[in-house]
Amino acid sequence: MNKEMIRETDKKKIVSTYSRYDMAADRGKGACCYDTDGKKYIDFTAGIGVNSLGFCDDSWIGAVTAQLKKLQHASNLFYTEPQLKVAEMLTERTGMSKVFFGNSGAEANEAAIKTARKYGTTRKGNNVNKIITLENSFHGRTMATITATGQDHYHKYFTPFVDGFRYCRANDAEQLKDLVDDETCAVMMEMIQGEGGVLNLDAEFVRAAADICAQRDILFISDEVQTGIGRTGKLFAYEHFGVKPDIVTFAKGIGGGLPIGGTLMGEKCCDVLQPGDHGTTYGGNPVACAGACEVLSRIDDAFLKDVENKGRYLKSELMKIPQVKSVSGMGLMLGVEIEGKEAAEAVKEALESGLMILTAKNKVRMLPPLTITYDELDEGIEIFKKVLI
């Protein structure tokens, strides 16, 4: 099918929950994507942070296909080794105790929410179920996670929303102290608000939040769905802030392109959920876990240092462009504030010129594959420069 056929069939057969860009992706390798007409694009999106090793990484393909030939699915009623390998790799590197596996970031956050509410109600009473999140946050699109999301425009049409969420201004420790009460079971936040505009939290605020949670015996949850798995130059972004969450959620980049997410739990809450409390048919799928093992095995200290260096280089080169006012974020998760052109317009023109980028509120968002080369970075930067002129 050519692009026009794909576009027309999509319009007829797919529920229109996405405003798609005018490109039909066909194949890719590394940080290069090709459409159905054979046109090349430099990818600064990584499938919204999913393709951590780029398109069609040879070792990742080998790991996934080897598992696919062996066992594609067995359900969580049985033990499977790939799931245990991923769990061991994550817990050993983080010092967390156990993992619940799901298929997406929203599911990871749902598990965190349920764990927090059971923790509160079983330890302190039935009314201890309130969760505080941040204004401008994004935690998913299920009924609970969309309510946890601190943006008003998501809180339309789908009433009634899940009760028990309160919202604090980012970086306002005094308001957080006021909001935490005897009915609070958790505080949940992103270290960098991705969908909210790639906004870094202040380290002092994050540490204050962690201290409040420890003092009040409530759970501190770090949503690392977009910031985790090496994206910021650390395995998880909370490591930049000198804190140790009770729960860490992850997804996107860990699968390298296959759907997998999960919820890391510390000793304080790792045994809260018991058989029957939660579950998933596909979570921890052997094939997805084989891909995750390959991703995690590649992300060593040298790999993370390389991500940091590439992030510094990309930020430095972007700041040389006269139309760039500021660059936020960490590592290879950057938000670019531009002038003279709307972010959405810049994204559209960049795609026409062979560069795939994203928006985040009024900024251009860049999430290149963590394995992107400097030549590919330079090629993308040059296209972006021309778009902004």
C-alpha positions in Angstrom: 0.0 0.0 0.0 1.2 3.5 -0.8 0.9 6.4 1.6 -2.4 7.6 0.2 -4.0 4.1 0.4 -2.7 3.7 4.0 -4.1 7.2 5.0 -7.5 6.5 3.5 -7.8 3.0 5.0 -6.8 4.4 8.3 -9.5 7.0 8.2 -12.1 4.4 7.5 -11.0 1.6 9.8 -9.1 3.1 12.8 -10.7 5.0 15.6 -9.4 8.5 15.3 -7.8 9.0 18.7 -4.6 10.2 17.1 -3.8 13.3 14.9 -1.3 11.5 12.8 1.6 13.2 11.0 1.7 13.0 7.2 4.2 10.1 7.0 3.7 6.3 6.7 6.7 4.6 8.3 7.8 1.5 6.5 11.2 0.4 7.8 14.2 1.7 9.9 17.7 1.0 11.1 19.4 2.8 14.0 18.2 6.4 14.1 17.1 6.4 10.4 13.5 5.7 9.4 12.2 5.3 5.8 8.6 5.9 4.6 6.7 3.9 2.1 8.1 6.1 -0.7 11.7 5.4 0.5 12.3 8.8 1.9 14.8 8.9 4.8 14.2 10.6 8.1 16.5 11.2 11.1 14.5 10.0 14.1 14.6 12.3 17.2 11.5 10.6 18.7 12.4 6.9 19.3 8.7 6.1 19.1 8.1 8.5 22.0 11.0 7.1 23.9 10.4 3.5 23.2 13.1 2.5 20.7 15.9 3.0 23.1 18.4 1.0 20.9 17.0 2.5 17.7 15.3 0.7 14.9 16.0 -3.0 14.3 19.1 -3.4 16.5 20.8 -6.6 15.5 21.5 -7.9 19.0 18.0 -7.0 20.1 16.4 -8.8 17.1 18.6 -11.9 17.9 17.5 -12.0 21.5 13.8 -11.5 20.7 13.7 -14.0 17.8 15.6 -16.6 19.8 12.9 -16.4 22.6 10.1 -16.3 20.0 11.3 -19.6 18.6 11.3 -21.1 22.1 8.3 -19.8 24.0 6.1 -16.8 23.0 3.6 -16.9 25.9 2.7 -19.0 28.9 0.6 -16.7 31.2 1.5 -15.7 34.7 0.0 -18.8 36.2 3.4 -20.4 35.4 7.1 -19.5 36.0 9.1 -18.2 33.0 12.8 -17.5 33.2 13.0 -14.3 31.0 10.7 -12.5 33.5 12.9 -13.5 36.4 16.1 -12.4 34.6 14.6 -8.9 34.0 13.5 -8.7 37.6 16.9 -9.7 38.9 18.6 -7.1 36.7 16.4 -4.3 37.8 16.4 -5.1 41.5 20.2 -5.7 41.7 20.9 -2.3 40.0 18.4 -0.3 42.0 18.3 -1.9 45.4 14.5 -2.2 45.1 13.0 -5.5 46.3 10.4 -6.8 43.8 8.8 -6.1 40.4 5.2 -6.3 39.1 5.2 -6.5 35.3 2.6 -5.1 33.0 2.5 -3.9 29.4 2.6 -0.1 29.5 3.3 3.0 31.6 -0.4 3.5 32.5 -0.6 -0.1 33.8 2.6 0.4 35.8 1.1 3.5 37.4 -2.2 1.7 38.0 -0.3 -0.9 39.9 1.5 1.8 41.9 -1.8 3.5 42.8 -3.4 0.2 43.9 -0.3 -0.7 46.0 -0.4 2.7 47.7 -4.1 2.6 48.5 -3.8 -0.9 49.9 -0.7 0.1 51.9 -2.6 3.1 53.4 -5.9 1.3 54.1 -4.3 -1.8 55.7 -1.8 0.0 57.8 -3.8 3.0 58.9 -7.5 2.6 58.0 -10.1 2.6 55.2 -9.9 6.4 54.6 -6.2 6.5 54.1 -6.3 6.5 50.3 -5.5 10.0 49.1 -2.7 10.4 46.5 -1.0 13.7 45.8 0.3 14.3 42.3 1.7 17.5 40.7 0.0 20.1 38.5 1.0 19.7 34.9 1.8 16.0 35.4 1.0 13.1 33.1 0.5 9.6 34.4 -1.6 7.8 31.7 -5.0 7.5 30.1 -6.8 4.9 32.1 -9.5 6.2 34.5 -7.2 6.2 37.5 -4.1 7.5 35.8 -5.9 10.2 33.8 -7.3 11.4 37.1 -3.8 11.3 38.6 -2.7 13.5 35.7 -2.7 17.1 36.9 -3.9 18.8 33.8 -7.5 20.1 33.6 -8.0 19.4 29.9 -7.7 15.7 30.5 -10.5 15.9 33.1 -13.4 16.2 30.6 -16.0 13.9 29.1 -15.3 10.8 31.1 -17.0 11.6 34.4 -17.2 10.5 37.1 -13.4 10.4 37.7 -11.7 8.4 40.3 -11.8 10.1 43.7 -9.0 10.6 46.1 -6.4 12.6 44.1 -5.1 16.1 45.0 -2.7 18.3 43.0 0.3 20.3 44.2 2.1 23.0 42.4 5.5 21.6 41.1 8.4 22.8 43.3 6.1 24.1 46.1 7.2 22.2 49.2 5.0 24.3 51.5 1.9 23.5 49.6 2.8 19.9 49.6 3.2 20.0 53.4 -0.3 21.5 53.6 -1.9 18.9 51.3 -0.4 15.9 53.1 -2.8 14.8 55.9 -3.8 11.7 57.8 -5.7 10.4 54.8 -2.7 10.6 52.4 -1.2 7.3 51.3 1.2 8.4 48.6 2.9 11.3 46.7 3.6 10.5 43.0 5.7 12.7 40.6 7.8 12.7 37.5 11.3 13.9 38.0 11.0 15.6 34.6 7.4 16.4 33.5 7.6 15.1 29.9 4.2 15.7 28.4 3.9 18.8 30.5 6.7 20.5 28.6 9.9 18.7 29.6 10.2 20.5 32.9 12.8 19.5 35.4 11.7 19.4 39.1 13.9 21.3 41.6 16.2 18.9 43.5 15.3 20.6 46.8 11.6 20.0 46.2 12.1 16.4 45.3 14.2 15.8 48.4 11.6 17.6 50.6 8.8 15.4 49.1 10.8 12.3 49.9 11.5 13.5 53.5 7.8 14.3 54.0 6.8 10.8 52.8 9.4 9.1 55.1 8.3 11.2 58.1 4.6 10.5 57.6 5.0 6.8 56.5 3.4 7.4 53.1 4.8 6.0 49.8 7.0 8.1 47.5 6.3 7.1 43.9 8.6 8.1 41.0 6.9 7.8 37.6 9.9 7.0 35.3 7.9 5.8 32.3 9.5 8.4 30.1 12.6 9.3 32.1 13.7 5.8 33.0 15.9 3.1 31.4 18.9 5.4 30.6 17.0 8.2 29.0 18.5 11.0 31.3 22.0 9.5 31.6 21.1 7.5 34.7 19.2 4.2 34.7 16.4 6.1 36.5 16.1 9.9 36.7 15.5 9.9 40.5 19.3 9.0 40.8 20.1 12.6 39.8 18.1 13.9 42.8 19.6 11.9 45.7 16.4 10.2 46.7 15.2 6.6 47.0 11.6 6.1 46.1 9.4 3.4 47.6 7.9 2.7 44.2 9.4 3.3 40.7 7.3 2.9 37.6 8.8 2.2 34.1 7.9 1.3 30.6 8.7 2.7 27.1 12.5 2.2 26.6 12.9 -1.0 28.5 11.3 -3.1 25.8 13.3 -1.7 22.9 10.1 -1.6 20.9 7.9 -4.3 22.5 5.2 -3.5 25.0 6.4 -4.0 28.6 6.1 -1.9 31.7 6.4 -2.5 35.4 6.4 -1.3 39.0 9.5 -1.6 41.1 8.7 -1.8 44.8 11.0 -1.3 47.8 11.0 -3.3 51.0 8.4 -1.1 52.6 5.6 -2.2 50.2 6.9 -5.1 48.0 4.5 -7.6 49.7 1.4 -5.4 49.8 -0.2 -6.9 46.7 -1.2 -10.6 47.2 -2.6 -13.2 44.9 -5.9 -11.9 43.5 -5.2 -8.2 44.3 -3.9 -7.4 40.8 -2.9 -9.2 37.6 -2.4 -9.1 33.8 -2.6 -11.6 31.0 0.4 -10.4 29.0 2.6 -8.7 31.6 6.1 -10.1 31.8 5.6 -11.8 28.4 8.8 -14.0 27.6 9.4 -12.3 24.3 9.1 -8.8 25.6 11.3 -9.7 28.6 14.0 -11.1 26.2 14.1 -7.7 24.6 14.2 -6.0 28.0 17.2 -8.3 29.0 19.1 -7.2 25.9 18.3 -3.5 26.6 19.3 -3.7 30.2 22.5 -5.6 29.5 23.6 -2.9 27.1 23.0 0.0 29.6 26.1 -0.1 31.6 28.1 2.8 33.1 29.9 3.5 29.8 26.6 3.5 27.9 25.0 5.9 30.4 28.1 8.2 30.2 27.7 8.2 26.4 24.0 9.2 26.8 25.1 12.1 29.1 27.7 13.2 26.6 25.4 13.1 23.6 22.8 15.0 25.6 25.3 17.8 26.5 26.4 17.9 22.9 22.9 18.1 21.5 21.9 20.8 24.0 25.0 22.8 23.3 24.4 22.7 19.5 20.8 23.6 19.9 21.7 26.6 22.1 23.8 27.9 19.2 20.7 28.4 17.1 19.5 32.0 17.3 15.8 31.0 17.4 16.3 28.7 20.4 15.5 30.5 23.6 16.1 27.6 26.1 16.6 23.9 26.4 15.3 21.9 29.4 15.5 18.3 30.3 18.4 15.9 30.9 20.4 13.5 28.8 18.5 12.6 25.6 15.2 13.9 26.9 15.2 17.6 25.8 12.5 20.3 25.5 13.4 23.1 23.1 11.8 26.5 23.5 11.8 28.4 20.2 10.8 31.8 18.9 9.5 33.0 15.6 7.5 29.8 15.0 5.0 27.6 16.8 6.4 24.3 18.0 3.7 22.4 16.1 4.6 24.2 12.9 8.3 23.5 13.4 7.5 19.8 13.9 5.5 19.7 10.7 8.1 21.5 8.6 10.9 19.3 10.1 9.1 16.2 9.1 8.8 17.5 5.5 12.5 18.1 5.6 13.4 14.7 6.9 13.5 15.0 10.7 11.1 13.4 13.2 10.6 15.5 16.3 7.7 15.9 18.8 5.9 18.6 20.7 5.4 19.0 24.5 3.1 21.8 25.3 4.7 24.9 23.6 8.1 23.2 23.2 9.7 21.0 20.6 10.5 17.7 22.3 13.5 15.6 21.3 13.9 11.9 22.4 16.5 10.4 20.1 17.4 6.7 20.4 20.1 6.3 23.1 22.3 4.7 20.5 22.1 7.6 18.0 25.5 8.5 16.5 27.0 11.9 16.5 26.8 12.0 12.7 23.0 11.4 13.0 22.7 14.0 15.6 24.5 16.5 13.4 22.3 15.6 10.5 19.2 16.2 12.6 20.5 19.5 14.0 21.2 20.8 10.5 17.6 20.1 9.4 16.3 21.7 12.6 18.4 24.9 12.0 17.0 25.3 8.5 13.4 24.8 9.7 13.8 27.6 12.2 15.3 30.1 9.8 
